[in-house]
Amino acid sequence: MGLDRMRTFTAIFALCVAIATMMSIAAPVSAQQLLRHESARDGVEIFVDGRGRRFIVDPYTGEVLGRANRNARFSRRDKYRAERAYRRTTRRARVEREFGSRFDRQERRLNRRRDRGFSERRRRDREFDERLDDREFEPRENRRSRQSRRNLNNEVASLPPQNEPVRTARSTLGMVKPKYGAEHLTKLQVFLDREGFSPGVIDGRWGSNVARAAVNWKQAKGSNVNLGSAIAVESLLARTGAPATTSYRITNADLAGPFVSSVPVDYARKAQLNALSYTSVKEMLAERFHMSRAHLERLNKGKNFNRVGTVITVVAPGAPVTRKVHYLIADKSQNQVRALDRNGSLVATYPATIGSAATPSPSGTHTVARIAINPEYTYNPKINFQQGNNTKILRIPPGPNGPVGSVWIALSKPTYGIHGTPNPSTIGKTNSHGCIRLTNWDAQELAKLVRKGVTVEFKE
């Protein structure tokens, strides 16, 4: 009997011990159970819990990476995870410390780009930019400040319905940017050039000079054609009798020059040269065909301009206007010169740079005094302006890269005139020293249309 009780007690005790052991094995690992730090190797640390189990711990974040065998080395993956976590933490802290708020702005910008609506916002931004382009040609007198527009809105809101003013469409002096690309923009520019409404340099790009020329053409012709349509531009160009571009073979005369290696900025150094000629064949041919040098290079990638016989692609501008001009209007607000015949009809228009805030152009009405082709330029700082440190009178030699280009049309007001420029791409976009600046080819055409005594009116 006593032996049976002893066996039963022993069996129950063994069962209790087994249950307790199983419960201890299944218990999860907690931070408090990692009692002993055993070693640190391979960039990680080993901690041992109360039951002797060994764990891999990230020394920088405290994250438990996994179990570790007593005799096994740590895997490359575990080591890489620990090192990457450390680099990420320290790099972010360093960037925040060095860049401060700029880091936050960059992070917000990246978050916005991850949003699903990023493409939609980009489209709205593009439409907003196009509206700004349209506003560029709005008359200055029609532009109101934000405060005045808010006041107008408040006044309209307070009026009775029957007294509300009639809202009219905004008047613009330019056309909306077309949707077609550089090829058709080139065709539009060539067409306007052939019609006598100069777009300035032909570069296959949209700009204010092209927009104003297009609107002037429509007003002069009384046409309602949509120049924003590629089909309409193709049809109008076909009526002129030739495609927009043609082939040209470089000749010996083209390579003969004369050329100069470079054109100095300082007037004293310019005065030491014999002539301010073109600097390259590309520059000469670009101006001959009313093109920008960049557009000429785009149409002839890989072509050698310094070899006789090279066939290149150039635009085919129109023949010069031949109708005589009896009246010129220099419109300062529109950066444009308009040429009228004796009946007041529009003969031609030219984009222009007219004066600046520092050296404004004259006002009122003046006349053409004389015309000089390929003129010298006399620099007199006491009468005109001072360039750099030059305080003496200098004689600047003639040439298309001279200060007044290849043409000088003197006005009855001393020291003022209409002239060319060595930088045709800047016409209508920069300032002048009070004179009227055109491209060299536009100035040459205008010089043949006017004579001494023609009236020049400066319009504000």
C-alpha positions in Angstrom: 0.0 0.0 0.0 2.8 2.4 0.9 4.6 1.5 -2.3 1.6 2.3 -4.4 1.2 5.8 -2.8 4.9 6.5 -3.4 4.5 5.6 -7.1 1.4 7.8 -7.5 3.1 10.8 -5.8 6.2 10.4 -8.0 4.0 10.3 -11.2 2.1 13.5 -10.2 5.3 15.3 -9.4 6.9 14.4 -12.7 3.8 15.5 -14.5 3.9 18.9 -12.8 7.6 19.4 -13.6 6.9 18.6 -17.3 4.0 21.1 -17.5 6.1 23.8 -15.9 9.0 23.2 -18.3 6.7 23.4 -21.3 5.2 26.7 -20.1 8.6 28.2 -19.6 9.8 27.2 -23.1 6.7 28.7 -24.8 7.0 32.1 -22.9 7.9 35.0 -25.3 11.2 36.9 -25.0 10.9 40.4 -23.4 13.5 43.1 -22.9 13.7 42.4 -19.2 14.6 38.7 -19.8 17.7 39.7 -21.8 19.7 39.6 -18.6 23.3 39.1 -19.6 25.4 40.8 -22.3 27.7 38.0 -23.6 29.7 39.5 -26.5 29.8 41.9 -29.4 31.2 40.9 -32.7 30.6 41.4 -36.4 28.8 44.8 -35.7 26.0 43.3 -33.6 25.6 42.3 -29.9 24.6 39.1 -28.2 22.3 39.0 -25.2 21.3 36.0 -23.1 18.0 35.6 -21.4 17.2 33.9 -18.1 16.9 30.5 -19.8 20.3 30.7 -21.5 18.9 31.5 -25.0 21.1 33.8 -27.1 19.7 36.6 -29.2 21.2 39.0 -31.9 20.4 42.6 -31.0 21.0 45.8 -33.1 23.3 47.9 -30.9 21.9 51.2 -32.4 18.2 50.6 -32.4 17.8 47.9 -29.8 15.8 45.7 -32.2 16.0 42.0 -31.7 17.2 40.6 -35.1 16.8 36.9 -34.3 18.2 33.8 -32.4 21.9 33.0 -32.5 23.6 29.6 -32.3 26.4 29.4 -29.8 29.1 28.4 -32.2 27.7 29.9 -35.5 28.9 33.2 -37.0 26.3 35.8 -37.8 25.0 35.9 -41.3 25.9 38.7 -43.7 22.2 39.6 -44.0 21.9 40.3 -40.2 25.1 42.3 -40.2 23.9 44.4 -43.2 20.6 45.1 -41.5 22.3 46.5 -38.4 24.7 48.6 -40.4 22.0 50.0 -42.6 19.8 50.9 -39.7 22.7 52.8 -38.1 23.6 54.7 -41.3 20.0 55.6 -41.9 19.6 57.1 -38.4 22.9 59.0 -38.4 22.4 60.3 -41.9 19.0 61.7 -41.2 20.2 63.3 -38.0 23.2 64.9 -39.8 21.0 66.3 -42.6 18.5 67.8 -40.2 21.3 69.4 -38.2 23.0 70.9 -41.3 20.0 71.9 -43.4 17.3 72.5 -40.9 14.1 73.7 -42.4 15.3 73.1 -45.9 15.3 69.4 -45.2 11.7 69.6 -44.1 10.7 71.4 -47.3 12.5 68.8 -49.4 10.7 66.0 -47.6 7.4 67.6 -48.1 8.2 68.1 -51.8 9.0 64.4 -52.1 5.8 63.4 -50.3 3.7 65.6 -52.6 5.3 63.8 -55.6 4.3 60.5 -54.2 0.7 61.5 -54.1 -1.6 60.1 -56.7 -2.7 63.6 -57.7 0.7 64.8 -58.7 0.1 64.5 -62.4 -3.1 66.4 -62.1 -1.5 69.2 -60.3 1.3 69.3 -62.9 -1.4 69.7 -65.6 -3.0 72.6 -63.7 0.3 74.3 -63.2 1.0 74.0 -66.9 -2.4 75.6 -67.7 -1.7 78.4 -65.2 1.7 79.1 -66.9 -0.1 79.3 -70.2 -2.5 81.8 -68.7 0.4 83.9 -67.5 1.8 83.8 -71.1 -1.5 85.1 -72.3 -1.4 87.9 -69.7 1.9 89.1 -71.0 0.2 90.7 -74.0 -2.6 92.4 -72.1 -2.5 96.2 -72.4 -0.9 97.8 -69.4 -3.9 100.1 -68.9 -6.1 97.0 -68.6 -3.9 95.4 -65.8 -5.2 96.0 -62.3 -3.5 95.3 -59.1 -4.8 92.5 -56.8 -6.1 95.0 -54.3 -8.1 96.9 -57.0 -9.6 93.7 -58.2 -10.6 92.7 -54.7 -12.2 96.2 -54.4 -14.1 95.7 -57.7 -15.4 92.3 -56.5 -16.6 93.8 -53.3 -18.4 96.7 -55.1 -20.0 94.3 -57.6 -21.2 92.1 -54.8 -22.8 95.0 -53.0 -24.7 96.3 -56.0 -28.3 95.3 -56.7 -28.7 92.6 -59.5 -30.1 95.1 -62.0 -27.2 97.5 -61.6 -24.4 94.9 -61.9 -21.8 96.0 -64.6 -21.5 94.0 -67.7 -18.4 91.9 -67.7 -16.6 91.9 -71.1 -13.9 89.5 -72.3 -10.3 90.6 -71.6 -8.6 92.3 -74.5 -5.2 91.0 -75.4 -2.5 92.1 -77.9 -1.3 88.6 -78.6 -2.6 85.2 -79.5 -2.7 82.1 -77.3 0.3 79.8 -77.5 -0.4 77.2 -80.2 -0.3 73.5 -79.3 1.9 72.5 -82.2 5.7 72.0 -82.0 8.8 73.6 -83.3 8.3 72.5 -86.9 5.0 74.3 -87.3 6.2 77.3 -85.2 9.0 77.6 -87.7 6.5 77.6 -90.6 4.4 80.3 -88.8 7.5 82.5 -88.4 8.5 82.0 -92.0 5.0 82.9 -93.2 4.9 86.1 -91.1 8.4 87.1 -92.3 7.3 86.6 -95.9 4.2 88.8 -95.3 6.3 91.6 -93.9 5.4 91.2 -90.3 8.7 90.3 -88.8 8.8 87.8 -85.9 12.5 88.7 -85.2 14.8 85.7 -85.3 13.3 82.5 -86.7 14.0 79.9 -84.0 11.0 77.5 -83.9 10.0 78.9 -80.5 7.0 80.7 -79.2 7.4 84.2 -77.9 5.9 87.7 -77.6 7.5 88.8 -80.9 5.7 86.1 -82.8 2.4 86.7 -81.1 2.4 90.4 -81.8 3.4 89.8 -85.4 0.6 87.3 -85.9 -2.1 89.6 -84.4 -0.8 92.5 -86.6 -1.0 90.4 -89.7 -4.6 89.4 -88.9 -5.6 93.1 -88.3 -3.9 94.3 -91.4 -5.5 91.6 -93.6 -8.8 91.6 -91.8 -8.5 87.9 -91.4 -10.1 85.6 -88.8 -8.0 82.6 -89.6 -6.9 80.5 -86.6 -3.1 80.7 -86.6 -3.1 78.3 -83.7 -4.1 75.5 -86.1 -1.3 73.6 -87.8 -3.5 72.9 -90.8 -4.2 76.7 -91.2 -0.5 77.5 -91.0 0.3 74.8 -93.7 -2.4 76.3 -96.0 -1.2 79.9 -95.6 2.4 78.9 -96.1 1.5 77.0 -99.3 0.0 80.2 -100.7 3.4 81.9 -100.5 4.7 79.4 -103.1 7.6 77.7 -101.3 8.2 75.4 -98.3 9.5 76.9 -95.1 13.0 75.4 -95.4 15.4 74.9 -98.3 18.9 73.6 -99.0 22.0 75.7 -99.3 25.5 74.8 -100.5 28.4 76.5 -98.7 30.7 78.4 -101.1 34.2 79.8 -101.2 32.8 83.3 -100.7 31.1 82.1 -97.5 34.4 80.8 -96.1 36.4 83.9 -97.2 34.9 86.1 -94.5 36.2 88.3 -93.2 35.9 87.0 -89.7 37.2 87.9 -86.3 38.1 85.4 -83.6 36.0 87.1 -81.0 34.2 90.4 -80.2 35.4 92.0 -77.0 32.9 93.6 -74.7 35.1 96.6 -73.7 34.8 99.5 -76.2 38.5 100.4 -75.9 39.4 97.0 -77.2 36.8 97.1 -79.9 38.3 100.4 -81.1 41.6 98.6 -81.7 40.1 96.2 -84.3 39.9 97.0 -88.0 36.3 95.7 -88.3 33.7 94.1 -86.1 32.9 91.3 -88.5 31.2 88.0 -87.9 32.9 85.5 -85.7 32.1 82.3 -87.7 30.3 81.0 -90.8 27.4 79.8 -88.7 26.8 83.3 -87.3 27.0 84.8 -90.8 24.6 82.3 -92.4 22.2 82.4 -89.4 21.8 86.2 -89.9 21.6 85.9 -93.6 18.6 83.6 -93.3 17.0 85.4 -90.4 17.7 82.5 -88.0 19.1 82.0 -84.6 22.4 80.2 -84.5 20.9 77.5 -82.2 18.1 76.8 -84.7 20.6 76.6 -87.6 22.6 74.0 -85.6 19.5 72.0 -84.7 18.6 71.7 -88.3 22.1 70.6 -89.3 23.5 68.4 -86.6 26.9 67.0 -87.5 27.3 69.2 -90.6 30.7 70.8 -91.2 30.2 74.5 -91.9 33.8 75.1 -92.6 34.0 73.0 -95.8 33.1 74.1 -99.3 30.2 72.1 -100.8 28.5 71.2 -97.5 24.8 71.2 -98.1 22.8 72.5 -95.1 19.2 73.2 -94.3 18.1 76.8 -93.8 14.8 78.6 -93.7 13.6 80.5 -96.7 12.6 84.0 -95.6 10.5 86.3 -97.7 11.7 88.9 -100.1 12.1 92.4 -98.6 9.1 94.7 -98.5 9.1 97.3 -101.3 6.2 99.6 -100.4 7.4 103.0 -99.4 6.9 104.1 -95.8 5.7 107.6 -94.8 5.2 107.3 -91.1 6.8 105.2 -88.3 5.3 104.5 -84.9 7.7 103.4 -82.2 5.4 101.7 -79.6 7.3 101.5 -76.3 4.6 99.5 -74.5 4.6 96.8 -77.3 8.3 96.8 -78.1 7.5 97.3 -81.8 8.0 99.6 -84.8 5.0 99.9 -87.1 5.5 101.2 -90.7 2.6 103.0 -92.4 2.1 104.2 -96.0 0.7 107.6 -97.0 -2.8 106.3 -96.5 -2.2 105.1 -93.0 -2.2 101.4 -94.0 0.1 99.0 -92.2 3.1 98.2 -94.4 5.3 96.2 -92.0 6.0 95.7 -88.4 9.3 95.0 -86.6 10.0 93.8 -83.1 12.2 96.4 -81.3 14.0 97.3 -78.1 13.1 100.9 -77.3 15.0 102.6 -74.5 15.1 101.6 -70.8 14.3 103.1 -67.4 17.9 104.3 -67.0 18.2 105.8 -70.5 14.7 106.3 -71.8 13.9 106.9 -75.4 12.7 110.4 -76.5 9.0 111.3 -76.6 6.8 113.1 -79.1 7.4 113.3 -82.8 10.7 113.5 -84.7 11.9 112.9 -88.3 14.5 110.8 -90.1 17.7 113.0 -90.5 20.0 110.6 -92.5 20.7 107.0 -93.2 24.1 105.2 -93.0 24.8 101.6 -94.1 27.6 99.7 -92.2 28.5 102.8 -90.2 31.3 103.6 -87.8 30.2 104.4 -84.2 31.6 107.3 -82.2 31.5 106.6 -78.5 31.3 109.8 -76.4 30.6 109.3 -72.7 29.9 113.0 -72.2 27.0 112.9 -74.6 25.6 109.3 -74.4 26.5 106.8 -71.7 29.7 105.5 -70.1 30.7 102.0 -70.9 32.9 100.4 -68.3 35.9 102.6 -67.4 36.1 104.3 -70.8 36.0 108.1 -70.3 37.5 109.1 -73.6 36.0 109.5 -77.1 36.5 106.3 -79.1 36.0 105.4 -82.7 34.4 102.0 -83.0 34.9 100.3 -86.4 32.0 99.2 -88.6 30.6 95.7 -88.9 27.5 93.6 -88.1 28.9 93.0 -84.5 29.3 96.8 -83.8 27.2 98.6 -81.2 24.7 99.8 -83.8 24.9 96.8 -86.1 25.0 97.2 -89.9 22.5 100.2 -90.2 22.1 103.6 -88.6 19.0 105.7 -89.2 19.6 109.0 -87.4 16.7 111.0 -86.1 16.3 114.8 -85.8 16.9 114.5 -82.1 20.7 114.4 -81.7 22.4 111.1 -80.6 19.1 109.1 -81.2 18.3 106.8 -84.0 17.1 103.4 -85.3 19.9 100.9 -85.7 20.8 97.2 -85.9 22.2 94.9 -83.2 25.0 92.3 -82.8 22.6 90.2 -80.7 19.3 89.7 -82.7 17.9 87.1 -80.2 17.6 89.8 -77.5 15.4 92.1 -79.5 12.2 92.9 -77.6 13.5 91.2 -74.5 16.2 93.6 -73.2 16.8 97.3 -72.9 18.7 99.8 -75.1 20.5 103.1 -74.4 17.5 105.2 -75.6 17.6 104.3 -79.3 15.3 102.0 -81.3 17.1 98.7 -81.8 16.1 96.2 -84.5 17.7 93.0 -86.0 20.2 93.8 -88.7 18.1 92.4 -91.5 15.0 94.4 -90.3 17.0 97.6 -90.0 18.4 97.0 -93.5 14.9 96.5 -94.9 13.5 99.6 -93.1 16.5 101.7 -94.3 15.3 101.1 -98.0 11.7 102.0 -97.2 12.2 105.4 -95.5 13.9 108.6 -96.6 14.9 111.8 -95.0 12.0 113.7 -93.5 9.8 110.6 -92.6 8.0 111.2 -89.4 8.8 109.0 -86.4 6.3 109.1 -83.5 7.2 107.6 -80.1 4.1 106.1 -78.5 4.1 105.4 -74.8 
